[in-house]
């Protein structure tokens, strides 16, 4: 796993590399009566749901980004950890999962595939809305996508983040990326940017997971595991985040309590999936990919700890469902397909990891449905949602998803606290 690289000379910077843009010092100035920076006129009043049609002329697809070769790994991790003062030697110690896969994260290719699928679906519906893709932590950056869109004459944009749930890292930070991009490009006052609602309970997001579990259940039955209620446990896995960030996720006035909207949304989606399946298996929400100092509490249980408990409860098989992820990126390939499956094998459990949405037709169609919601100004009561928590907000509410360490930074697509 390239441990021999630890402590080696600093890696060369890849040709053409540019660090990500700096943090915005302020959000674009709102006009009189506008509560949402850089928003369209229909959105700027800050209503939770926008029921006025908007003639968007482009889409911004927002990704996390990932390295595409060994020379990219450390510069990428510098971007991810910017502002924390972490030395390259320490970054190399945590780079082993990228090194294991040749320094390549699959996330960029997955987003290229998703962009192509969205372009095709939009064209099939007769919508002239080119998709411009940009990342938080790797080229092309969000600022690059914004410049590309404006260069093509597109100035009223609708953003889609490749993350379904509410929290700092899965929603608000993408909104901060938009503010950073507007300031870095100097396009304040020249573009209008809204964002689709978080889509955790949209049928287009849930259907691929239901289909994936059904496929895995059929494989278990073929392998002789037929008592699904007694022998099988379903582990819905998502990215762990600090307890402090989880507790602050979602609007404070909703009163979600411990774990905030982030945990509540995952639990509600898991319940909906299990209700659709009707297989009677036990299930639980588990977490993965924690990082940071061990003294800082993060969401638990870790998936590997949860697996350790299953044999004593009589389980023979486990289905691992990557509920927090939209594609098979590094956290799925390493933390689930490598570490969790190795744990399950050691424990004698039959283990299958189910599919992520990726470019599942229902997921692609669902994202375009979300775009059409805003194009048409679909009334909230007509918007599809499969849990009592949704449909989520078009405009993020004040005080939503604070990062305890950083506080509230400039952001678009929401009302400032």
N, C-alpha and C positions, 0 to 999 in steps of 0.2 A: 504494500500500500504506500510505496514511495517514502517510507519513513526515513530513508537515507537522505532525503532532501532537507530534513529539518536541520536548521542551523547553517545551511549552505548560503552562498552569496545571494544577495537579493536578485530575484528573477528579472530578466530583461522585460522592458515594457513592450508589449506587442505593437507592431507597426500600425499606425493610424489610430492608436488608442487616445481617447480624450476622457478625462475624469468627468464624473457627472456634474451638472450645474450646481452651484452653491444654493443654500437655502434662501428662499425669498425673505427679504427684510420686511415686506408689507404686502398685503393683498391689493389688487387694483382698487382704485377709489370708486365707490358706488355713486350713482347719480341720486338726485333727490327722491326720496321715497323707496329707494332700492336697498334691500337688506342682504343681498347675495352678490358678492363681487363677481364681475365679468359674466353675469348670467344673462340669458335672453329676457326680453321685456315680460314674457309670460311668467317667468320664474322669479324675477327679481324681488317681488313682494314677499317671497319666503313662505308661501303656503305649503303645507306638508305634501299635498298632491296637486299637480298642475293639470287642470282640465281644459286648458286652452291649447288649441293646435299650434305647433311651432314648425316652421319651414326650415328644418335643419338641412345643411348642404354637405355634411361630412360626418364621419364617425372616428373617434379616437379610441383605439384598443390599447388599454394600459396593462403592461406586463411587469413582472418582477425582474426579469433578465437573468442571464446566466452565462458562464464562460463557454467558449467554443474551441478551446485548445489549452494545452498545458501552460503556455505563456500567459493566458488570460486569467488563470485562477487567482493569483495574488492580487492583481489590479482589481478584479471583480470583488474580492473579499474586502479590499480597501474601501471600495464604494459602499458595500453593505454596512461596514462598521465606521463609516466616516464620522469624525467628531469624537470618537471614543479613545483615540490615542493607543490603539492596539498595535504592537510592533509586528513586523512581517514574520518574525520567528514564531510568534504565537499563532498568527494566521496560518502558517504552514502546518502547524500541529492539527488544526481543525480542517485542513483542506483534503484530508485523505480520501473522503468519499468522492470528491471530484477527481483526484489523481487516479483512483481505482477505475474510473470510467474514461481514462484518457484525457482528463481535463475538460470534458465536454458535458454540459448539462443539456438534457433533451428539451428544456423548456422553450428555448428559442424556436426550434423546429416545430414544436407543438403549436406555438403561437403563429408561426407562418402558415401552418396548416389550417388553424382556426380562422385566420384572416382570409385565406383563400375560400374557405367554406362560407364565411359570412358574405364575402363579395359575390359569390355565386348565388346565395339565397336572396340577397338584396336585388341582384339583377333579375332573378326569376320572378320576383314580385314587382318588377318594373320601377324600382326605387333607385334613383341616381344619387347614391350616397357612398362614395369611395371610403374604404377603411384605411386609416393611417395608424400604423402600429409603432408604439414607443415604450421603453422600459424605464423602471426606476433605477436599476443598478448596472445596466449594460447597454451598449450601443445596439440599435438606435435608441436614444433616450426619448423621453416624452417631449422634450424641447425639439428634438429632430422631427418627430411626428407632427408637432404643431407647425413648425416652419414648412414642412412639406405640404401640409394642408393649406396654409395661407398662400404658399407659392402656387398652388393649383387653383387659387381663387375661392377657397372654402373658408368662410369666416363665421359660420354659425354651426357649432360642433356639438355633438352628443357623445359623451365618454362612456365607455364600458370598462370596468376593472375586472380582471380575471380572478375574481374572488367573490364568493357568494354571501358572506356573513358580515356582521357588524363588529368591528373592533378597531383599535388604532391601526394595526398593521394590515388589516384586510379591507379597510374602507377609508378612514380619515387620512392615512398616509398617502394614499393615491390622490386624494383631494389636495393634499399639500404638494404632491408632485406637479399637479396642474398649476398651482400658484407659482412654484419654482420655475416652471417652463415659461409661463407668461412673463415673469420678470427677466429671466435669462435671455429671452428673445426680444424683449422690448416691445411686445405686441399688446401691452395693456391699452385698452380703449379701441383696439382694432379687431378683436375677436370676442365672440360670446360663446361660453362653454357651459353646458348643463351635463348632468350625469344620470344614467338610468338608475332605478332603485336597486338595492341589494336583492338578489334573486333567489335566496336560499329556499323559499317555498314555492317557487314557480314550477309548474308541471314539467317544463322543459329541462329543469335541473334535476328534479327528483326521478323522472322516468328512467334515465340511463342507469341510475343506481338500482332501481327495481329490476330492470332487465338484467343487469350484471349479477345480482344475487340469484335470480331465477336460473341463470345459466350455471352458476356455481352449485346451486342445490341439485340440479340435474346431474352434475358430475359426481357429487357425493353419493347420490342414490345409485349411480352406475358402479360406484366403488363399494357398495354394500352398506352404506350408512343410511338407513331408512327411517329410523326413529328420530326425526328432527327435533322433537320437543325435548327428548331426554339426552341425546348424544351431541347436539350441536349448539355452540354459542356463537352469536354474531357480535363482533367487536367493531363498532363504528369509530374510526380513528380520525383525529384532526390534530392540527398543529397546536401544541401547548403554547401558552403565552403567560406572562407574569400575572399572578392573581390580581395585582393592582390595576393592570390594563383590562383584564376581563371584567372586574367589578365596575369599571368606568365605561364599559361598552354599551352603546345605546343611549337614548335620552334619559337623563336622571329621573324625569317625572314619571317614567313608565314603571319604576320601582321593581326592577328585575331581581334585586338582591345579589347574593354571592354568585359570581360567575357572569353576572350581567346579561345583556342581550346575546353575547357570543355563545354562552353555554345554553341559554334558553332556546335559541334558534336551532342549534344542533340537536338538542333533545327533541324538540318538536318535529324536526325533519325525520329523525330516526323513528319516532313513534308513527309518523305517517307512512314511512316505508314499510315498517313491520305490519301495519294494519293492511296495507295493500297486498302484502305477500301472504299473510295468514298461515304461516308455517309453524307457529307455536314455539319457536326456539327462544331461549333466553337471550337477552342482549344487554349491552352496556356501552356507554360512551367512554372512550379512552383517548389518551393523548400521546404525542410523539414529538421528537425533534426539539426538545428543550435545549436551551443554551443559557449562557450567563452564569453569574456567580451562584454556587450551590446554596448560599445562605438566603437568596431571594426566592420566595415561594412562587412556584409555577403551578399551573393546573395539573392535577393528577386524577387517576392513576396513569402511570406510564404503561404503554401497551405491553411491554415485556413483563412488567410486574403482574398485569392482569392475566397474561398467558400462564404464568407460573401457578396461578390459583385454580386453573381449569381442571387438571386431572383429579384433584381431590374432590371436585364436585361431580365427578363421573363423566365429564365430557370426553368424547372421542375425537371430535373434529371442531374446527373453528373457521368461520368465514371472517376475513379481515376486509372491511369496507372503508376505503379512503374518503370518508364523507366530507372532509374539509378541503378537498383538492379537486380542481377542474381538469387536470391532466396528469400524466405519469411523469412528473418532474423528479428532481433529485431526492426530495424527501420521501417520495413513494418508492423509487428504485433502491435507495439505500436503507432507510429506516424500516420500511415494510418488507420489500422483496428480499433484502439481505438479512438485516438484523432480526426482525420479527419472525420471519420464516425459519431462520436458524434456531431461534428459541423454541418455536413450536416443534421442529423436528427433534430437538434434544429431549423434549418432554413427551415424545411419542404421539403427538397430535397430528391428525390429518389437517392440513391448513391450505386454504385457497385464498388468494387475494383477488377481490373482484375489480371490475373495470371502473375507471374514472370516466366522466362525460366525454372528454376529448373532442372529437368531431361527430359524436353521436347525432343523428339527424334531429332528434327531439331537442337536444341542447342547442344546436345551431338555429333551428327554427324558433326556439324559445327566446334566444337573444334578439333575433330580429323582431319577434312579437313585442319585446320590451321597447325596441326602437319605435315600432309603429304606435305603441301606447302614447309616446310623447309626440310623434308626428300628428296624431289624431286628437290628442287631448282626451284620451279615454277616461270617462268618469271612474272614480275609485271603486264604486260598487260593481263595475263591470270588469275589473282587472282580475285575472286568474291568480289564485293563491290557495295553497293546500293546508295551511295551518291558521290558527286563530291569531297569530302574531302579525300576519301580513294583511294586505300588501304593504310592503315597507315604504318608506318615505322617498319622494322624488327629491326633496330638499332636506339635507341633514339638519337636525335640530340643534339649537344652541346648547353647548355643554356636552355634546355627544362625543364619546370615544376619545377622551383625553389621554395623552401619554403622561404618566406621572413624572417621569424623568425630565421630559422636555417641556411640558405644559402645552398650551394651545399655540400652534404656529399658524402663519397665514395659510389659508386653504380656500378653494373654490367649492361650488356646488353645495353650500350650506350656509347657515346663519352663524355669524361669529358669536361666541359666548359673551 
